[in-house]
Amino acid sequence: ENGYVEIVRLLLSYGADMFLATYSGQTPLSLASDETTASLLKNHLLDIQGHPAPLWSFCGPASCFDPEESGCDILADVPTALKKCSTETADLIDLEVEICDRPLPNTYCFKNDDKYEKWMMLNDLLQTLKVKSKDGLLRQMNSLRLQKNLALLCDSDILCEVKLKEFLENVQCNQFLCAAEKLNIRAQKVVLVKCCSEIDQLLNV
């Protein structure tokens, strides 16, 4: 439509289907507004249909051989790579994607935590794993650690009790628009479980 014959030539060389039409029924040939692009499409159509067509003249393998008055420079106005991150992007946190065969409990982190440790609400984790108590969860985690010849865990290693007010003020949810979906606002404390490799293994992450 804009006469970018180099782009059309590139798309055709990669197998673009020139018979595809827009919702209004316009094909690439009907959208071509300049003679050069229309000629390329017509000759390409004749060629794929097995009809004789005039040869298309290529000036050379590089864009520097193409006539300057034809088409456009596809590499014009390319953004340059930034050597240093700006102050706005320097504070961004990398996106982490976890894959599992079932919905995972929401994870949380403390806003002023430099280590960026992830936590889950104990009730959410117990419900997902269908475990009745924190002692049962601890037994399953220690069973996995015994297989790796690692030291056993105790409550203080993985559990953290936070007052409800402190939780609401200092803890943020890592999932978008999912903060504390199942939080009991009548409870005085929120029990959190620190995320670790054993929990990932139990969740089959």
PAZA-906086 format. One record per residue: residue number from 1; chain; x, y, z of N, C-alpha, C, O in turn. Coordinates in nm, 2 decimals. Layout:
N
pos, unit, n_px, n_py, n_pz, ca_px, ca_py, ca_pz, c_px, c_py, c_pz, o_px, o_py, o_pz
NUM, A, X, Y, Z, X, Y, Z, X, Y, Z, X, Y, Z
...
This chain:
205
pos, unit, n_px, n_py, n_pz, ca_px, ca_py, ca_pz, c_px, c_py, c_pz, o_px, o_py, o_pz
1, A, 0.08, -0.12, 0.00, 0.00, 0.00, 0.00, 0.09, 0.13, 0.00, 0.05, 0.23, -0.06
2, A, 0.20, 0.12, 0.07, 0.29, 0.24, 0.08, 0.41, 0.23, -0.02, 0.49, 0.32, -0.02
3, A, 0.41, 0.13, -0.11, 0.51, 0.12, -0.21, 0.64, 0.07, -0.16, 0.75, 0.09, -0.22
4, A, 0.64, -0.01, -0.05, 0.77, -0.06, 0.01, 0.80, -0.20, -0.06, 0.77, -0.30, -0.01
5, A, 0.85, -0.19, -0.18, 0.87, -0.30, -0.27, 0.97, -0.40, -0.21, 0.96, -0.52, -0.23
6, A, 1.07, -0.35, -0.13, 1.17, -0.44, -0.07, 1.10, -0.53, 0.04, 1.13, -0.65, 0.05
7, A, 1.01, -0.48, 0.11, 0.93, -0.56, 0.21, 0.85, -0.66, 0.14, 0.84, -0.78, 0.18
8, A, 0.78, -0.62, 0.03, 0.70, -0.72, -0.05, 0.79, -0.83, -0.10, 0.75, -0.95, -0.10
9, A, 0.90, -0.79, -0.16, 0.99, -0.89, -0.21, 1.04, -0.99, -0.10, 1.06, -1.11, -0.13
10, A, 1.07, -0.93, 0.01, 1.12, -1.01, 0.13, 1.01, -1.11, 0.17, 1.04, -1.23, 0.19
11, A, 0.89, -1.06, 0.18, 0.78, -1.15, 0.23, 0.75, -1.26, 0.13, 0.72, -1.37, 0.17
12, A, 0.75, -1.23, 0.00, 0.73, -1.33, -0.10, 0.84, -1.43, -0.10, 0.82, -1.55, -0.13
13, A, 0.97, -1.39, -0.08, 1.08, -1.49, -0.07, 1.06, -1.58, 0.04, 1.12, -1.69, 0.04
14, A, 0.99, -1.54, 0.15, 0.97, -1.63, 0.26, 0.84, -1.71, 0.26, 0.79, -1.77, 0.35
15, A, 0.77, -1.70, 0.14, 0.65, -1.78, 0.12, 0.52, -1.72, 0.16, 0.43, -1.79, 0.18
16, A, 0.52, -1.58, 0.16, 0.39, -1.51, 0.20, 0.29, -1.55, 0.09, 0.31, -1.55, -0.03
17, A, 0.16, -1.57, 0.14, 0.05, -1.60, 0.05, -0.01, -1.47, 0.00, -0.07, -1.40, 0.08
18, A, 0.00, -1.44, -0.13, -0.05, -1.31, -0.18, -0.20, -1.32, -0.21, -0.26, -1.23, -0.25
19, A, -0.26, -1.44, -0.18, -0.41, -1.46, -0.20, -0.48, -1.42, -0.07, -0.61, -1.41, -0.08
20, A, -0.41, -1.40, 0.04, -0.48, -1.37, 0.16, -0.54, -1.23, 0.15, -0.48, -1.14, 0.09
21, A, -0.66, -1.21, 0.20, -0.73, -1.08, 0.18, -0.77, -1.03, 0.32, -0.77, -1.10, 0.42
22, A, -0.80, -0.90, 0.32, -0.84, -0.83, 0.45, -0.99, -0.86, 0.47, -1.05, -0.93, 0.39
23, A, -1.04, -0.81, 0.59, -1.18, -0.84, 0.62, -1.27, -0.78, 0.51, -1.38, -0.82, 0.49
24, A, -1.22, -0.67, 0.45, -1.30, -0.61, 0.34, -1.28, -0.67, 0.20, -1.34, -0.63, 0.11
25, A, -1.20, -0.78, 0.20, -1.18, -0.85, 0.07, -1.07, -0.80, -0.02, -1.06, -0.84, -0.13
26, A, -0.99, -0.71, 0.04, -0.88, -0.65, -0.04, -0.76, -0.74, -0.04, -0.71, -0.78, 0.07
27, A, -0.70, -0.77, -0.15, -0.58, -0.85, -0.16, -0.46, -0.76, -0.17, -0.48, -0.64, -0.19
28, A, -0.34, -0.82, -0.15, -0.22, -0.74, -0.17, -0.21, -0.67, -0.30, -0.16, -0.55, -0.31
29, A, -0.26, -0.74, -0.41, -0.25, -0.67, -0.54, -0.34, -0.55, -0.55, -0.31, -0.45, -0.61
30, A, -0.46, -0.56, -0.49, -0.56, -0.45, -0.50, -0.51, -0.34, -0.41, -0.55, -0.22, -0.43
31, A, -0.43, -0.37, -0.31, -0.38, -0.26, -0.22, -0.26, -0.19, -0.27, -0.23, -0.08, -0.23
32, A, -0.19, -0.25, -0.37, -0.07, -0.19, -0.42, -0.10, -0.06, -0.49, -0.18, -0.06, -0.58
33, A, -0.04, 0.05, -0.45, -0.07, 0.18, -0.50, 0.03, 0.23, -0.60, 0.00, 0.32, -0.68
34, A, 0.15, 0.17, -0.61, 0.25, 0.22, -0.70, 0.28, 0.11, -0.81, 0.25, -0.01, -0.78
35, A, 0.33, 0.15, -0.92, 0.34, 0.06, -1.03, 0.45, -0.05, -1.01, 0.43, -0.16, -1.05
36, A, 0.55, -0.01, -0.94, 0.66, -0.11, -0.92, 0.61, -0.23, -0.83, 0.64, -0.34, -0.86
37, A, 0.55, -0.20, -0.72, 0.49, -0.30, -0.63, 0.39, -0.39, -0.70, 0.39, -0.51, -0.69
38, A, 0.30, -0.32, -0.78, 0.19, -0.39, -0.85, 0.25, -0.48, -0.95, 0.21, -0.60, -0.98
39, A, 0.36, -0.44, -1.02, 0.42, -0.52, -1.13, 0.49, -0.64, -1.07, 0.48, -0.75, -1.12
40, A, 0.55, -0.62, -0.95, 0.61, -0.74, -0.88, 0.51, -0.84, -0.84, 0.53, -0.96, -0.86
41, A, 0.40, -0.80, -0.79, 0.29, -0.89, -0.75, 0.23, -0.96, -0.87, 0.21, -1.08, -0.86
42, A, 0.21, -0.89, -0.98, 0.15, -0.95, -1.10, 0.24, -1.05, -1.16, 0.20, -1.16, -1.19
43, A, 0.37, -1.02, -1.17, 0.46, -1.11, -1.23, 0.48, -1.23, -1.14, 0.50, -1.34, -1.19
44, A, 0.48, -1.21, -1.01, 0.50, -1.32, -0.91, 0.38, -1.42, -0.93, 0.39, -1.54, -0.92
45, A, 0.26, -1.36, -0.94, 0.14, -1.44, -0.96, 0.14, -1.52, -1.09, 0.10, -1.64, -1.09
46, A, 0.19, -1.46, -1.19, 0.20, -1.53, -1.32, 0.30, -1.65, -1.31, 0.28, -1.75, -1.36
47, A, 0.41, -1.62, -1.23, 0.51, -1.72, -1.22, 0.46, -1.84, -1.14, 0.49, -1.96, -1.18
48, A, 0.39, -1.82, -1.03, 0.35, -1.94, -0.95, 0.23, -2.01, -1.02, 0.21, -2.13, -0.99
49, A, 0.17, -1.94, -1.11, 0.06, -2.01, -1.19, 0.11, -2.08, -1.31, 0.04, -2.15, -1.38
50, A, 0.24, -2.07, -1.34, 0.30, -2.14, -1.45, 0.29, -2.06, -1.58, 0.32, -2.12, -1.69
51, A, 0.26, -1.94, -1.58, 0.25, -1.86, -1.70, 0.38, -1.78, -1.73, 0.45, -1.75, -1.63
52, A, 0.41, -1.76, -1.85, 0.53, -1.68, -1.88, 0.52, -1.54, -1.82, 0.42, -1.47, -1.84
53, A, 0.63, -1.49, -1.76, 0.63, -1.36, -1.70, 0.76, -1.29, -1.72, 0.86, -1.36, -1.73
54, A, 0.77, -1.16, -1.74, 0.90, -1.10, -1.76, 0.99, -1.11, -1.63, 0.94, -1.12, -1.52
55, A, 1.12, -1.12, -1.66, 1.21, -1.14, -1.55, 1.22, -1.01, -1.47, 1.21, -0.90, -1.52
56, A, 1.24, -1.03, -1.34, 1.25, -0.92, -1.24, 1.40, -0.89, -1.23, 1.48, -0.98, -1.20
57, A, 1.44, -0.77, -1.25, 1.58, -0.73, -1.25, 1.63, -0.70, -1.10, 1.57, -0.61, -1.04
58, A, 1.73, -0.78, -1.05, 1.78, -0.75, -0.92, 1.92, -0.68, -0.94, 2.00, -0.73, -1.01
59, A, 1.93, -0.57, -0.88, 2.06, -0.49, -0.90, 2.17, -0.55, -0.82, 2.29, -0.53, -0.86
60, A, 2.15, -0.62, -0.71, 2.26, -0.68, -0.64, 2.21, -0.74, -0.51, 2.09, -0.73, -0.48
61, A, 2.30, -0.81, -0.43, 2.26, -0.88, -0.31, 2.24, -0.78, -0.19, 2.19, -0.83, -0.09
62, A, 2.28, -0.66, -0.20, 2.27, -0.57, -0.09, 2.19, -0.45, -0.12, 2.17, -0.42, -0.24
63, A, 2.14, -0.38, -0.01, 2.05, -0.27, -0.04, 2.13, -0.15, -0.10, 2.06, -0.07, -0.16
64, A, 2.26, -0.15, -0.09, 2.33, -0.04, -0.15, 2.33, -0.05, -0.30, 2.36, 0.05, -0.37
65, A, 2.29, -0.16, -0.36, 2.29, -0.17, -0.50, 2.15, -0.14, -0.56, 2.13, -0.12, -0.68
66, A, 2.05, -0.13, -0.47, 1.91, -0.09, -0.52, 1.90, 0.05, -0.54, 1.97, 0.14, -0.48
67, A, 1.82, 0.09, -0.64, 1.80, 0.23, -0.67, 1.74, 0.31, -0.55, 1.65, 0.25, -0.48
68, A, 1.79, 0.42, -0.51, 1.75, 0.49, -0.39, 1.61, 0.54, -0.41, 1.54, 0.56, -0.30
69, A, 1.56, 0.57, -0.53, 1.43, 0.62, -0.54, 1.32, 0.51, -0.53, 1.20, 0.54, -0.54
70, A, 1.36, 0.39, -0.52, 1.26, 0.28, -0.51, 1.24, 0.23, -0.37, 1.34, 0.20, -0.30
71, A, 1.12, 0.23, -0.32, 1.09, 0.17, -0.19, 1.14, 0.25, -0.08, 1.14, 0.38, -0.08
72, A, 1.19, 0.19, 0.03, 1.23, 0.25, 0.15, 1.35, 0.18, 0.21, 1.37, 0.07, 0.18
73, A, 1.41, 0.24, 0.31, 1.52, 0.18, 0.38, 1.46, 0.11, 0.50, 1.41, 0.18, 0.60
74, A, 1.46, -0.02, 0.50, 1.39, -0.09, 0.61, 1.47, -0.08, 0.74, 1.41, -0.11, 0.85
75, A, 1.59, -0.04, 0.74, 1.67, -0.02, 0.86, 1.68, 0.12, 0.91, 1.76, 0.15, 1.00
76, A, 1.60, 0.21, 0.85, 1.60, 0.35, 0.89, 1.53, 0.36, 1.03, 1.44, 0.29, 1.06
77, A, 1.58, 0.45, 1.11, 1.53, 0.49, 1.24, 1.52, 0.37, 1.33, 1.43, 0.36, 1.41
78, A, 1.62, 0.28, 1.32, 1.63, 0.17, 1.42, 1.68, 0.22, 1.55, 1.78, 0.29, 1.56
79, A, 1.61, 0.19, 1.66, 1.65, 0.23, 1.79, 1.79, 0.18, 1.83, 1.82, 0.06, 1.80
80, A, 1.88, 0.27, 1.88, 2.01, 0.22, 1.92, 2.01, 0.16, 2.06, 1.92, 0.19, 2.14
81, A, 2.10, 0.06, 2.08, 2.10, 0.00, 2.21, 2.15, 0.09, 2.32, 2.25, 0.16, 2.30
82, A, 2.08, 0.09, 2.43, 2.12, 0.18, 2.54, 2.24, 0.11, 2.62, 2.23, -0.01, 2.66
83, A, 2.34, 0.19, 2.64, 2.46, 0.14, 2.71, 2.43, 0.12, 2.86, 2.47, 0.02, 2.92
84, A, 2.35, 0.21, 2.92, 2.32, 0.20, 3.06, 2.17, 0.21, 3.08, 2.10, 0.29, 3.00
85, A, 2.12, 0.14, 3.17, 1.98, 0.14, 3.20, 1.94, 0.27, 3.26, 2.02, 0.33, 3.35
86, A, 1.83, 0.33, 3.23, 1.79, 0.45, 3.29, 1.74, 0.42, 3.44, 1.73, 0.30, 3.48
87, A, 1.73, 0.52, 3.51, 1.69, 0.51, 3.65, 1.55, 0.44, 3.67, 1.52, 0.37, 3.77
88, A, 1.47, 0.46, 3.57, 1.33, 0.40, 3.57, 1.34, 0.25, 3.55, 1.27, 0.18, 3.62
89, A, 1.42, 0.20, 3.45, 1.43, 0.06, 3.42, 1.53, -0.01, 3.52, 1.52, -0.13, 3.53
90, A, 1.61, 0.06, 3.59, 1.71, -0.01, 3.67, 1.64, -0.07, 3.79, 1.69, -0.17, 3.85
91, A, 1.53, -0.02, 3.83, 1.46, -0.07, 3.95, 1.36, -0.18, 3.92, 1.29, -0.23, 4.01
92, A, 1.34, -0.21, 3.79, 1.25, -0.31, 3.75, 1.29, -0.45, 3.79, 1.41, -0.48, 3.80
93, A, 1.20, -0.54, 3.82, 1.23, -0.67, 3.86, 1.20, -0.77, 3.75, 1.10, -0.75, 3.67
94, A, 1.30, -0.86, 3.73, 1.28, -0.95, 3.62, 1.16, -1.04, 3.63, 1.12, -1.07, 3.74
95, A, 1.09, -1.07, 3.52, 0.97, -1.15, 3.52, 1.01, -1.29, 3.53, 1.10, -1.34, 3.46
96, A, 0.95, -1.37, 3.62, 0.97, -1.51, 3.64, 0.85, -1.59, 3.61, 0.74, -1.55, 3.65
97, A, 0.86, -1.69, 3.52, 0.75, -1.77, 3.48, 0.77, -1.91, 3.54, 0.87, -1.97, 3.52
98, A, 0.67, -1.96, 3.60, 0.67, -2.10, 3.66, 0.56, -2.18, 3.59, 0.45, -2.13, 3.57
99, A, 0.59, -2.30, 3.55, 0.50, -2.39, 3.48, 0.46, -2.51, 3.57, 0.55, -2.57, 3.63
100, A, 0.34, -2.54, 3.58, 0.29, -2.64, 3.67, 0.16, -2.70, 3.61, 0.10, -2.64, 3.52
101, A, 0.13, -2.83, 3.65, 0.01, -2.89, 3.60, -0.11, -2.86, 3.67, -0.22, -2.92, 3.65
102, A, -0.11, -2.76, 3.76, -0.23, -2.72, 3.83, -0.20, -2.57, 3.88, -0.09, -2.52, 3.88
103, A, -0.31, -2.50, 3.91, -0.29, -2.36, 3.96, -0.21, -2.35, 4.08, -0.23, -2.43, 4.18
104, A, -0.11, -2.26, 4.08, -0.02, -2.25, 4.20, -0.07, -2.14, 4.30, -0.14, -2.05, 4.26
105, A, -0.04, -2.16, 4.42, -0.08, -2.06, 4.52, -0.01, -1.92, 4.49, 0.10, -1.93, 4.43
106, A, -0.07, -1.81, 4.53, 0.00, -1.68, 4.51, 0.12, -1.68, 4.59, 0.13, -1.73, 4.70
107, A, 0.22, -1.61, 4.54, 0.35, -1.59, 4.61, 0.35, -1.44, 4.65, 0.30, -1.35, 4.58
108, A, 0.42, -1.41, 4.76, 0.43, -1.28, 4.82, 0.58, -1.25, 4.85, 0.66, -1.34, 4.86
109, A, 0.61, -1.12, 4.86, 0.74, -1.08, 4.90, 0.73, -0.95, 4.99, 0.63, -0.88, 4.97
110, A, 0.83, -0.93, 5.08, 0.83, -0.81, 5.16, 0.89, -0.70, 5.08, 0.99, -0.72, 5.01
111, A, 0.83, -0.58, 5.09, 0.86, -0.47, 5.00, 1.01, -0.43, 5.02, 1.07, -0.38, 4.93
112, A, 1.06, -0.44, 5.14, 1.19, -0.39, 5.18, 1.29, -0.50, 5.19, 1.40, -0.48, 5.25
113, A, 1.26, -0.61, 5.13, 1.35, -0.73, 5.13, 1.45, -0.73, 5.02, 1.41, -0.74, 4.90
114, A, 1.58, -0.70, 5.05, 1.68, -0.70, 4.94, 1.70, -0.84, 4.88, 1.74, -0.85, 4.76
115, A, 1.68, -0.94, 4.95, 1.70, -1.08, 4.90, 1.59, -1.12, 4.81, 1.60, -1.22, 4.73
116, A, 1.47, -1.05, 4.81, 1.36, -1.08, 4.73, 1.32, -1.23, 4.75, 1.30, -1.30, 4.65
117, A, 1.30, -1.27, 4.87, 1.25, -1.41, 4.90, 1.10, -1.42, 4.88, 1.03, -1.32, 4.91
118, A, 1.06, -1.53, 4.82, 0.92, -1.55, 4.80, 0.85, -1.63, 4.91, 0.92, -1.72, 4.97
119, A, 0.73, -1.59, 4.94, 0.65, -1.66, 5.04, 0.51, -1.70, 4.99, 0.46, -1.64, 4.90
120, A, 0.46, -1.80, 5.05, 0.32, -1.84, 5.02, 0.24, -1.84, 5.16, 0.30, -1.86, 5.26
121, A, 0.11, -1.81, 5.15, 0.03, -1.83, 5.27, 0.01, -1.98, 5.30, -0.02, -2.06, 5.21
122, A, 0.03, -2.01, 5.42, 0.03, -2.15, 5.46, -0.10, -2.22, 5.43, -0.10, -2.33, 5.38
123, A, -0.21, -2.15, 5.45, -0.35, -2.21, 5.42, -0.36, -2.24, 5.27, -0.41, -2.34, 5.23
124, A, -0.31, -2.15, 5.18, -0.32, -2.17, 5.04, -0.24, -2.29, 5.00, -0.28, -2.38, 4.92
125, A, -0.12, -2.31, 5.06, -0.03, -2.42, 5.02, -0.08, -2.55, 5.07, -0.08, -2.65, 5.00
126, A, -0.14, -2.55, 5.19, -0.19, -2.68, 5.25, -0.31, -2.72, 5.16, -0.33, -2.84, 5.14
127, A, -0.39, -2.62, 5.12, -0.51, -2.66, 5.04, -0.47, -2.71, 4.90, -0.53, -2.80, 4.85
128, A, -0.37, -2.65, 4.84, -0.32, -2.70, 4.71, -0.26, -2.84, 4.72, -0.29, -2.92, 4.63
129, A, -0.18, -2.86, 4.82, -0.12, -2.99, 4.84, -0.21, -3.10, 4.90, -0.17, -3.21, 4.91
130, A, -0.32, -3.05, 4.95, -0.42, -3.14, 5.02, -0.35, -3.20, 5.15, -0.37, -3.32, 5.17
131, A, -0.28, -3.12, 5.22, -0.21, -3.16, 5.34, -0.29, -3.09, 5.46, -0.33, -2.98, 5.45
132, A, -0.31, -3.17, 5.57, -0.40, -3.12, 5.67, -0.34, -3.02, 5.77, -0.41, -2.94, 5.82
133, A, -0.20, -3.03, 5.79, -0.14, -2.94, 5.89, 0.00, -2.90, 5.85, 0.05, -2.96, 5.75
134, A, 0.05, -2.81, 5.92, 0.19, -2.77, 5.89, 0.29, -2.88, 5.92, 0.40, -2.89, 5.86
135, A, 0.26, -2.96, 6.02, 0.34, -3.07, 6.06, 0.35, -3.17, 5.95, 0.46, -3.23, 5.92
136, A, 0.24, -3.19, 5.88, 0.24, -3.29, 5.77, 0.32, -3.23, 5.65, 0.38, -3.31, 5.58
137, A, 0.31, -3.10, 5.63, 0.39, -3.04, 5.53, 0.54, -3.05, 5.56, 0.62, -3.08, 5.47
138, A, 0.57, -3.02, 5.68, 0.71, -3.03, 5.72, 0.77, -3.17, 5.71, 0.88, -3.19, 5.67
139, A, 0.68, -3.27, 5.74, 0.73, -3.41, 5.72, 0.76, -3.44, 5.57, 0.86, -3.51, 5.54
140, A, 0.67, -3.40, 5.48, 0.69, -3.42, 5.34, 0.82, -3.35, 5.29, 0.89, -3.40, 5.21
141, A, 0.84, -3.23, 5.34, 0.96, -3.15, 5.30, 1.09, -3.22, 5.35, 1.18, -3.23, 5.28
142, A, 1.08, -3.27, 5.47, 1.20, -3.33, 5.53, 1.23, -3.47, 5.47, 1.34, -3.51, 5.46
143, A, 1.12, -3.53, 5.42, 1.14, -3.66, 5.35, 1.22, -3.64, 5.22, 1.30, -3.72, 5.18
144, A, 1.19, -3.53, 5.15, 1.27, -3.49, 5.03, 1.41, -3.46, 5.06, 1.50, -3.49, 4.99
145, A, 1.43, -3.39, 5.18, 1.57, -3.35, 5.22, 1.65, -3.47, 5.26, 1.77, -3.47, 5.24
146, A, 1.59, -3.57, 5.32, 1.66, -3.69, 5.36, 1.71, -3.76, 5.23, 1.82, -3.82, 5.24
147, A, 1.64, -3.76, 5.13, 1.68, -3.82, 5.00, 1.80, -3.75, 4.94, 1.88, -3.81, 4.87
148, A, 1.82, -3.62, 4.98, 1.94, -3.55, 4.93, 2.05, -3.53, 5.04, 2.15, -3.46, 5.01
149, A, 2.03, -3.60, 5.15, 2.12, -3.60, 5.26, 2.14, -3.45, 5.31, 2.26, -3.41, 5.34
150, A, 2.03, -3.38, 5.32, 2.04, -3.24, 5.37, 1.98, -3.24, 5.51, 1.91, -3.33, 5.56
151, A, 2.02, -3.13, 5.58, 1.97, -3.12, 5.72, 1.82, -3.10, 5.72, 1.76, -3.04, 5.63
152, A, 1.76, -3.15, 5.83, 1.61, -3.14, 5.84, 1.57, -3.00, 5.88, 1.65, -2.92, 5.94
153, A, 1.45, -2.96, 5.84, 1.40, -2.83, 5.86, 1.31, -2.83, 5.99, 1.25, -2.93, 6.02
154, A, 1.30, -2.72, 6.05, 1.20, -2.70, 6.16, 1.11, -2.58, 6.13, 1.13, -2.52, 6.03
155, A, 1.01, -2.56, 6.21, 0.92, -2.45, 6.19, 0.98, -2.32, 6.16, 0.94, -2.24, 6.07
156, A, 1.08, -2.28, 6.24, 1.14, -2.15, 6.23, 1.22, -2.13, 6.10, 1.25, -2.02, 6.06
157, A, 1.25, -2.24, 6.03, 1.33, -2.23, 5.91, 1.24, -2.19, 5.79, 1.29, -2.13, 5.70
158, A, 1.11, -2.22, 5.80, 1.03, -2.20, 5.68, 0.90, -2.12, 5.71, 0.84, -2.07, 5.61
159, A, 0.87, -2.10, 5.83, 0.74, -2.04, 5.87, 0.77, -1.90, 5.92, 0.87, -1.87, 5.99
160, A, 0.68, -1.81, 5.89, 0.69, -1.67, 5.94, 0.55, -1.62, 5.97, 0.46, -1.62, 5.89
161, A, 0.52, -1.57, 6.10, 0.40, -1.52, 6.14, 0.40, -1.37, 6.13, 0.49, -1.30, 6.19
162, A, 0.31, -1.31, 6.06, 0.30, -1.16, 6.04, 0.16, -1.11, 6.08, 0.06, -1.17, 6.05
163, A, 0.16, -1.00, 6.16, 0.04, -0.94, 6.19, -0.04, -0.90, 6.07, 0.02, -0.86, 5.97
164, A, -0.17, -0.91, 6.08, -0.25, -0.87, 5.96, -0.22, -0.73, 5.91, -0.21, -0.71, 5.79
165, A, -0.21, -0.64, 6.00, -0.18, -0.50, 5.96, -0.05, -0.49, 5.89, -0.04, -0.42, 5.79
166, A, 0.05, -0.55, 5.94, 0.18, -0.55, 5.88, 0.18, -0.62, 5.75, 0.25, -0.58, 5.66
167, A, 0.11, -0.73, 5.74, 0.10, -0.80, 5.61, 0.04, -0.71, 5.50, 0.09, -0.70, 5.39
168, A, -0.06, -0.64, 5.53, -0.13, -0.55, 5.43, -0.04, -0.43, 5.40, -0.05, -0.38, 5.28
169, A, 0.04, -0.39, 5.49, 0.12, -0.27, 5.46, 0.26, -0.30, 5.40, 0.31, -0.22, 5.32
170, A, 0.32, -0.41, 5.44, 0.46, -0.44, 5.40, 0.48, -0.56, 5.30, 0.59, -0.58, 5.26
171, A, 0.37, -0.63, 5.27, 0.38, -0.74, 5.18, 0.31, -0.72, 5.05, 0.19, -0.67, 5.06
172, A, 0.37, -0.75, 4.94, 0.30, -0.74, 4.81, 0.29, -0.87, 4.74, 0.38, -0.96, 4.76
173, A, 0.19, -0.89, 4.66, 0.16, -1.01, 4.59, 0.24, -1.00, 4.46, 0.24, -0.90, 4.39
174, A, 0.30, -1.11, 4.42, 0.38, -1.12, 4.29, 0.29, -1.14, 4.17, 0.33, -1.12, 4.06
175, A, 0.17, -1.19, 4.19, 0.07, -1.21, 4.08, -0.01, -1.08, 4.06, -0.05, -1.01, 4.16
176, A, -0.04, -1.06, 3.94, -0.12, -0.94, 3.90, -0.26, -0.95, 3.94, -0.33, -1.05, 3.90
177, A, -0.32, -0.86, 4.01, -0.46, -0.85, 4.05, -0.51, -0.98, 4.13, -0.62, -1.02, 4.11
178, A, -0.42, -1.04, 4.21, -0.45, -1.16, 4.28, -0.42, -1.14, 4.43, -0.42, -1.24, 4.50
179, A, -0.39, -1.03, 4.47, -0.34, -1.01, 4.61, -0.44, -1.06, 4.71, -0.56, -1.01, 4.72
180, A, -0.40, -1.15, 4.80, -0.47, -1.20, 4.91, -0.62, -1.23, 4.88, -0.71, -1.18, 4.95
181, A, -0.64, -1.31, 4.78, -0.77, -1.35, 4.74, -0.85, -1.42, 4.85, -0.96, -1.41, 4.88
182, A, -0.77, -1.51, 4.93, -0.83, -1.59, 5.03, -0.79, -1.55, 5.17, -0.79, -1.63, 5.26
183, A, -0.75, -1.42, 5.18, -0.70, -1.37, 5.31, -0.82, -1.36, 5.41, -0.92, -1.30, 5.37
184, A, -0.81, -1.42, 5.53, -0.91, -1.40, 5.63, -0.89, -1.27, 5.70, -0.80, -1.26, 5.79
185, A, -0.97, -1.17, 5.68, -0.95, -1.04, 5.74, -0.98, -1.04, 5.88, -0.95, -0.94, 5.95
186, A, -1.05, -1.14, 5.93, -1.08, -1.15, 6.08, -0.96, -1.21, 6.16, -0.96, -1.20, 6.28
187, A, -0.87, -1.27, 6.09, -0.75, -1.33, 6.16, -0.66, -1.22, 6.21, -0.65, -1.11, 6.14
188, A, -0.59, -1.24, 6.32, -0.50, -1.14, 6.37, -0.36, -1.16, 6.31, -0.29, -1.06, 6.30
189, A, -0.33, -1.28, 6.26, -0.20, -1.31, 6.21, -0.21, -1.38, 6.07, -0.31, -1.45, 6.05
190, A, -0.11, -1.37, 5.99, -0.10, -1.44, 5.87, 0.02, -1.53, 5.87, 0.13, -1.48, 5.90
191, A, 0.01, -1.66, 5.85, 0.12, -1.75, 5.85, 0.17, -1.77, 5.71, 0.10, -1.81, 5.62
192, A, 0.30, -1.74, 5.69, 0.36, -1.75, 5.56, 0.47, -1.86, 5.56, 0.53, -1.89, 5.66
193, A, 0.48, -1.93, 5.44, 0.58, -2.03, 5.42, 0.68, -1.99, 5.32, 0.64, -1.94, 5.21
194, A, 0.81, -2.00, 5.35, 0.91, -1.96, 5.26, 0.92, -2.05, 5.14, 0.93, -2.18, 5.16
195, A, 0.92, -2.00, 5.02, 0.94, -2.09, 4.90, 1.08, -2.14, 4.89, 1.18, -2.07, 4.92
196, A, 1.09, -2.27, 4.86, 1.22, -2.34, 4.85, 1.21, -2.45, 4.75, 1.10, -2.47, 4.69
197, A, 1.32, -2.52, 4.72, 1.32, -2.62, 4.62, 1.23, -2.74, 4.66, 1.17, -2.80, 4.57
198, A, 1.21, -2.77, 4.79, 1.12, -2.87, 4.83, 0.98, -2.84, 4.80, 0.90, -2.93, 4.76
199, A, 0.94, -2.72, 4.82, 0.80, -2.68, 4.79, 0.78, -2.69, 4.64, 0.67, -2.73, 4.60
200, A, 0.87, -2.64, 4.56, 0.86, -2.65, 4.42, 0.85, -2.80, 4.38, 0.77, -2.83, 4.28
201, A, 0.92, -2.89, 4.44, 0.91, -3.03, 4.41, 0.78, -3.09, 4.45, 0.72, -3.17, 4.37
202, A, 0.72, -3.05, 4.56, 0.59, -3.09, 4.60, 0.48, -3.04, 4.51, 0.38, -3.11, 4.49
203, A, 0.50, -2.92, 4.46, 0.40, -2.86, 4.37, 0.42, -2.91, 4.22, 0.34, -2.87, 4.13
204, A, 0.53, -2.98, 4.20, 0.56, -3.03, 4.06, 0.59, -2.91, 3.97, 0.54, -2.91, 3.86
205, A, 0.66, -2.81, 4.02, 0.69, -2.69, 3.94, 0.81, -2.72, 3.85, 0.85, -2.64, 3.77
